[in-house]
Amino acid sequence: MSDSVETINPATEKTLQTYRLLDENQAQQAVDDAHQAFTSWRKTSLKERSALLHKLADTIESRADDIVELMIDEMGKIKAQGHQEVELCAAICRYTADNGPEQLEDEKRPYDGGNAIVSYQPIGVILGIQPWNFPLYQVIRYSVPNIMAGNTTVLKHADNVFGMAKLIQELFEQAGFPKNVYQSLMISGKTASSLIQHDNVRGVTFTGSDAVGKKVAENAGSQSKKTVLELGSNDAFVVLEDADLDTAVEACVQGRVINNGETCVSAKRFIVPDAIYDKFVGAFREAFEGLTLGDPRSDDTDIGPMARKDLMDKLHDQVTESIDKGALCTLGGEPASGPGYYYPGTILENVTPGMPAYDDELFGPVASIIRAKDDEDAMRIANDSRYGLGGGIFSSNEERAIELARTEFDTGMVNINGYSLAQPNLPFGGVKESGYGREHGGFGIREFVNIKTIFVAE
């Protein structure tokens, strides 16, 4: 008999559903089915694929309430942010449908002796291993561009959002995509690892922790298979001495607690020069004190429950260890009482190297504030991390901030005087231990294609 997993509502700690896992043979067969679908799907025109993606966008929007309710139930998403995620996913579908044909169009280039054609051809089945924190977006982000390119996809979603995995497959099928072009597989992590070595899996895209991501890359690399990795981060937001503090505080608070603080590109480390430290921290703490922890369905809630008990426990261990090593907790710092995995907005000061709050990713509503000597020291500290996904700079001198972002900040993305999440038309991804490869903006659609050169002699 196959194993099973339960999904649990993090606000009530009550079981939602029990899902039976596919065994390894069933999972292997699903990949074979995806490959068989690929042999037909790759022959469809770009126009046909675009039309179906527009239908998928319509379907996502028409099912918005169902999707958001499931997000709230399975991982504690705040309701308004759930609707924002739905809107972003529909926009990704439409951007890909409208721009994919041009991004995949053949190019003609001359060479000595003839004219060549550079063609972008699909390669086959792409395995996605995706996390729970943006349970619709993470899947749409990787699957839609790959399906537009002519590939087919199979998904291993996080266990605690298997209901969303099931619903996403329904959305694709409701939109009219042929059977097995997209599949959600209810499988264990061990089975997903074995699928990486399946002959018909031609590429792997993974979003999650850097530790697991390295194992995925090693496994795929042993089979000469390409990977795209979007891993953890400890994003630094630098408040320079000439920053507008009201702007900085508002954006930094938003960036720390969005999605209950469980976002790879959350603002996590706040680096502030000594000259403005006290003013910034005072205003930041006042704003944090005004946040409401509570029911994710309530319109006035700012922070909902964390997605799982083990995640809350890990976060609290990191906070406790940081305090034991000298950090000062000036707000929060203890799980809330009562049912649900609620962790309040927490502020740690006196954060220094060697503490989890400095070195590691704190995946929850905990702000690590680091004092710098001056602006130059602040930028040094920002780059003093094994991660490099996103970050931010606040300064009244926009030109200077842009130059620092361009030439000094060692990350894949930088916010200037604000906080933004992913955009359909802009590349998303990181450097260092935050991974490699890019998604969105026409970059992701070419990650898993055969860039084929055809020489035509004169």
C-alpha positions in Angstrom: 0.0 0.0 0.0 1.3 3.5 -0.8 2.1 6.0 1.9 -0.2 9.0 2.5 0.2 12.6 3.7 -2.2 14.9 5.5 -2.7 18.6 4.9 -3.2 20.7 8.0 -4.8 24.1 8.5 -2.1 26.2 10.2 -4.6 28.5 11.8 -6.6 25.8 13.5 -4.2 22.8 13.4 -7.0 20.6 12.1 -6.5 18.1 9.3 -7.9 19.2 5.9 -7.4 16.2 3.7 -5.4 13.0 3.4 -3.7 12.3 0.1 -2.4 8.9 -1.1 1.1 9.1 -2.6 2.0 7.5 -5.9 4.5 4.8 -5.7 7.7 5.0 -7.7 6.3 2.9 -10.6 3.2 5.1 -10.9 5.4 8.2 -10.9 7.7 6.8 -13.6 4.6 6.0 -15.7 3.4 9.6 -15.2 6.7 10.8 -16.7 6.3 8.4 -19.6 2.8 9.8 -20.1 4.2 13.3 -20.1 6.8 12.3 -22.7 4.1 10.8 -24.9 2.1 14.0 -24.6 5.3 16.0 -25.6 5.6 14.2 -28.9 2.3 15.8 -29.9 2.4 19.0 -28.0 5.8 20.1 -29.5 4.1 20.1 -32.9 1.4 22.5 -31.9 1.7 26.1 -33.2 2.8 29.0 -31.0 -0.6 30.5 -31.8 -2.4 27.5 -30.4 -0.3 27.6 -27.3 -0.9 31.3 -26.8 -4.7 30.9 -27.1 -4.7 28.2 -24.5 -2.6 30.3 -22.1 -5.1 33.1 -22.4 -7.8 30.6 -21.5 -5.7 29.5 -18.5 -5.6 33.1 -17.4 -9.3 33.4 -17.7 -9.8 30.1 -15.8 -7.5 31.2 -13.0 -9.4 34.5 -12.6 -12.8 32.7 -12.7 -11.7 30.4 -10.0 -10.0 33.1 -7.9 -12.2 32.6 -4.8 -11.7 28.8 -4.8 -7.9 29.3 -5.1 -7.6 31.9 -2.4 -9.7 29.9 0.1 -7.4 26.9 -0.5 -4.3 29.1 0.1 -5.7 30.3 3.4 -6.7 26.8 4.5 -3.4 25.1 3.5 -0.7 27.6 4.3 -2.2 30.6 6.1 -2.1 33.1 3.2 -3.7 36.5 4.1 -6.8 36.8 1.9 -5.9 40.0 0.1 -2.4 38.7 -0.7 -4.0 35.5 -2.1 -6.0 37.6 -4.6 -2.8 39.5 -5.5 -1.1 36.1 -6.2 -4.0 35.1 -8.4 -3.7 38.3 -10.4 0.0 37.9 -10.8 -0.4 34.3 -12.1 -3.0 35.4 -14.7 -0.7 38.2 -15.8 2.2 35.7 -16.2 -0.1 33.6 -18.5 -1.0 36.6 -20.6 2.5 38.0 -20.8 3.8 34.6 -21.9 1.0 34.2 -24.4 1.6 37.6 -25.9 5.4 37.7 -25.9 6.3 34.0 -26.2 6.0 33.7 -29.9 8.5 36.5 -30.5 10.9 35.2 -27.8 10.9 31.8 -29.5 11.0 33.0 -33.0 13.8 31.8 -35.3 16.8 34.2 -35.8 18.8 34.5 -39.0 22.5 35.1 -38.8 25.1 35.2 -41.5 28.3 33.2 -41.4 31.3 32.8 -43.7 29.9 30.6 -46.5 26.1 30.9 -45.9 23.3 32.0 -43.6 22.4 30.3 -40.4 19.1 29.8 -38.5 19.1 29.9 -34.7 16.0 28.0 -33.6 14.6 27.5 -30.0 13.2 24.0 -29.8 11.6 22.2 -26.8 13.5 19.4 -25.2 10.9 17.3 -23.4 9.6 16.7 -19.9 10.6 19.3 -17.3 10.3 18.3 -13.6 9.4 21.1 -11.2 10.0 20.7 -7.5 8.2 23.7 -5.8 7.6 25.1 -2.3 4.4 26.0 -0.5 4.8 29.7 0.3 3.3 30.9 -3.1 1.5 27.7 -3.9 0.0 28.9 -7.2 2.6 31.3 -8.4 5.7 29.0 -7.9 4.0 26.5 -10.2 2.7 28.9 -12.8 6.1 30.6 -12.9 8.0 27.6 -14.1 5.3 25.6 -16.0 3.7 28.3 -18.2 6.9 29.4 -20.0 8.0 25.8 -20.5 4.6 24.7 -21.9 4.7 27.8 -24.2 8.1 26.6 -25.4 6.6 23.2 -26.3 7.8 21.2 -23.3 5.6 19.3 -21.0 5.8 19.5 -17.2 5.4 17.3 -14.1 5.2 18.8 -10.6 6.3 17.7 -7.2 4.6 20.2 -4.9 5.2 20.6 -1.2 3.3 18.1 0.9 1.3 20.7 2.8 -0.2 22.2 -0.3 -1.2 19.0 -2.2 -4.8 20.4 -2.5 -3.4 23.3 -4.5 -1.3 20.9 -6.6 -4.5 19.0 -7.5 -6.4 22.2 -8.2 -3.7 23.5 -10.6 -4.0 20.4 -12.7 -7.7 21.0 -12.8 -7.1 24.6 -14.0 -4.9 23.4 -16.9 -7.4 20.8 -18.0 -10.4 23.2 -17.6 -8.6 25.6 -19.8 -8.4 23.0 -22.6 -4.7 21.8 -22.5 -4.3 18.2 -23.7 -4.0 15.5 -21.1 -0.6 15.1 -19.5 0.9 18.4 -20.9 0.8 19.4 -17.2 0.6 17.0 -14.3 0.7 17.4 -10.5 2.2 14.2 -9.0 1.4 13.4 -5.4 4.8 12.0 -4.6 7.4 12.0 -1.8 10.7 13.9 -2.0 12.5 10.5 -2.3 10.4 9.6 -5.4 11.0 13.1 -6.9 14.7 12.5 -6.5 14.4 9.2 -8.4 12.5 10.9 -11.2 15.5 13.2 -11.9 17.3 10.2 -13.3 14.4 9.1 -15.5 15.5 9.2 -19.1 12.5 11.2 -20.2 13.1 14.0 -17.7 15.2 16.5 -19.6 15.5 19.3 -17.1 14.7 20.2 -13.5 13.7 23.4 -11.9 13.8 23.7 -8.1 12.7 26.4 -5.6 13.5 25.8 -2.0 16.4 25.7 0.5 20.0 25.9 -0.6 20.9 22.7 1.1 18.3 20.7 -0.8 18.9 22.6 -4.0 22.5 21.6 -4.0 21.5 17.9 -3.8 19.0 18.4 -6.7 21.7 20.0 -8.8 24.2 17.3 -8.0 21.7 14.6 -8.9 20.8 16.2 -12.1 24.4 17.1 -13.0 25.3 13.4 -12.7 22.9 12.8 -15.6 24.1 15.9 -17.6 20.7 17.5 -17.1 20.3 21.3 -16.8 18.8 22.8 -13.6 17.4 26.2 -12.7 17.6 26.8 -8.9 15.9 29.6 -7.0 17.1 29.0 -3.4 16.9 30.8 -0.1 18.2 34.2 0.7 18.9 36.6 3.6 18.1 39.8 1.7 19.7 43.0 3.0 17.9 46.3 2.8 20.3 49.2 3.3 19.1 52.5 4.6 21.7 55.1 3.6 22.3 58.3 5.7 20.3 60.5 3.2 17.3 58.2 3.0 13.7 59.4 3.5 13.0 57.5 6.7 9.2 57.4 6.3 9.6 55.8 2.9 12.3 53.4 4.2 10.3 52.3 7.2 7.1 51.7 5.2 8.8 49.6 2.6 11.0 47.7 5.0 8.0 46.7 7.2 6.0 45.7 4.1 9.0 43.7 2.8 9.5 41.9 6.1 6.0 40.7 6.9 4.5 40.2 3.4 3.3 36.6 3.1 3.7 36.2 6.9 7.4 36.8 6.4 7.7 33.5 4.5 9.2 34.8 1.2 12.5 34.1 -0.4 12.8 37.8 -1.4 11.6 39.2 1.9 13.5 42.1 3.4 15.3 40.2 6.2 18.4 42.1 7.3 18.1 45.9 7.8 21.4 47.6 7.7 21.5 51.2 9.1 24.4 53.6 9.5 25.1 54.9 13.0 24.1 58.5 12.1 20.4 57.5 11.6 20.2 54.3 13.5 18.2 55.4 16.4 15.6 57.4 14.3 15.1 54.5 11.9 14.8 51.8 14.6 12.4 53.9 16.7 10.1 54.4 13.7 10.5 50.8 12.6 9.6 49.4 16.0 6.5 51.7 16.3 5.3 50.4 12.9 5.9 46.8 13.9 4.0 47.3 17.2 1.0 48.4 15.1 0.8 45.2 13.1 -2.1 42.8 13.7 -1.4 39.1 14.2 -4.5 37.0 13.5 -7.1 35.3 11.3 -5.8 35.4 7.6 -9.4 35.9 6.4 -9.8 39.1 8.4 -9.3 42.4 6.5 -7.3 44.0 9.3 -4.8 41.1 9.7 -1.2 41.9 8.8 0.4 38.6 9.9 -1.3 35.3 9.7 -0.1 31.9 10.9 3.1 30.3 9.8 2.5 27.4 7.4 3.7 24.5 9.6 4.6 23.9 13.2 8.1 22.7 12.3 8.8 25.9 10.5 7.6 28.0 13.5 9.8 25.9 15.8 12.8 26.3 13.6 12.3 30.0 13.4 12.0 30.2 17.2 15.2 28.2 17.6 17.0 30.6 15.4 15.7 33.6 17.4 16.6 31.9 20.7 20.1 31.0 19.5 20.7 34.6 18.2 19.6 36.0 21.6 21.9 33.5 23.4 24.8 34.8 21.2 24.1 38.4 22.1 21.2 39.7 20.0 18.8 42.0 21.8 15.1 41.1 21.3 13.2 44.4 21.5 9.8 43.1 20.3 8.1 39.7 20.2 10.3 36.7 20.3 7.8 34.0 21.6 5.2 32.0 19.8 1.6 33.2 20.4 -0.5 31.1 22.8 -3.6 29.2 21.7 -4.2 27.1 18.6 -2.5 27.8 15.3 1.2 28.4 14.3 1.3 32.1 15.1 4.6 33.9 15.6 4.4 37.6 16.2 6.3 40.4 14.5 9.8 40.2 16.2 12.7 42.6 16.2 16.3 41.6 16.9 19.0 44.3 17.4 22.7 44.0 18.1 22.8 41.4 15.3 26.4 40.3 14.5 28.2 37.6 12.5 27.9 34.1 13.9 24.2 34.5 14.8 21.5 32.8 12.7 19.9 36.2 12.4 23.0 37.4 10.6 24.2 34.4 8.7 21.1 32.4 7.9 17.6 32.8 6.4 14.9 33.5 9.0 11.7 32.4 7.2 9.1 34.3 9.2 8.2 37.7 10.6 11.5 38.4 12.3 13.6 41.5 11.5 17.3 41.5 12.0 18.7 45.1 12.4 22.4 45.6 12.0 24.2 48.8 12.9 26.9 50.0 10.4 29.5 52.7 10.8 28.6 54.6 7.7 27.2 54.1 4.2 30.3 52.3 2.9 30.3 49.9 5.8 26.5 49.3 5.2 27.2 48.1 1.7 30.0 45.9 2.9 27.7 44.2 5.4 24.9 43.8 2.8 27.3 41.7 0.7 28.6 39.8 3.7 26.3 36.8 3.0 26.5 33.5 1.2 23.2 34.5 -0.4 22.4 36.8 -3.3 18.8 36.8 -4.4 17.4 40.3 -3.7 18.0 43.4 -1.7 17.2 47.1 -1.3 18.7 50.6 -1.1 17.1 53.7 0.3 18.6 57.0 -0.6 17.4 60.5 -1.7 20.1 60.4 -4.3 18.5 58.0 -6.8 21.4 58.1 -9.3 23.9 57.1 -6.6 21.5 54.3 -5.4 21.2 52.9 -8.9 25.0 53.0 -9.3 25.5 51.1 -6.0 22.8 48.6 -7.0 24.5 48.1 -10.4 28.1 47.9 -9.4 28.3 46.9 -5.8 25.2 44.9 -4.7 26.0 41.2 -5.3 22.5 40.1 -5.9 20.2 39.2 -8.8 17.6 41.9 -8.0 17.7 45.2 -6.1 14.9 47.5 -5.0 15.4 51.3 -4.9 13.3 53.2 -2.4 10.5 50.6 -2.4 9.7 47.0 -2.2 8.5 44.8 -5.1 7.9 41.2 -5.7 8.1 39.3 -9.0 7.0 41.0 -12.2 6.0 39.0 -15.4 8.2 41.1 -17.7 11.4 41.3 -15.5 14.0 38.6 -14.8 13.8 36.8 -11.4 16.7 34.9 -9.9 19.9 35.2 -7.8 23.6 34.5 -7.5 25.9 32.8 -5.0 24.0 30.3 -2.8 20.7 31.7 -3.9 21.0 29.7 -7.1 21.2 30.3 -10.8 19.1 30.7 -13.9 16.4 33.2 -14.5 12.6 33.1 -14.8 10.2 35.7 -16.2 10.8 38.5 -18.7 11.6 36.2 -21.6 14.6 34.7 -19.9 12.8 31.7 -18.3 11.2 30.6 -21.6 14.7 29.9 -23.0 16.1 28.1 -20.0 14.9 24.7 -21.1 15.1 24.8 -24.9 17.6 23.4 -27.4 19.2 26.5 -28.9 19.8 24.9 -32.3 22.0 26.2 -35.0 21.1 25.3 -38.6 23.9 26.0 -41.2 22.5 26.8 -44.7 25.4 26.9 -47.2 25.2 29.3 -50.1 
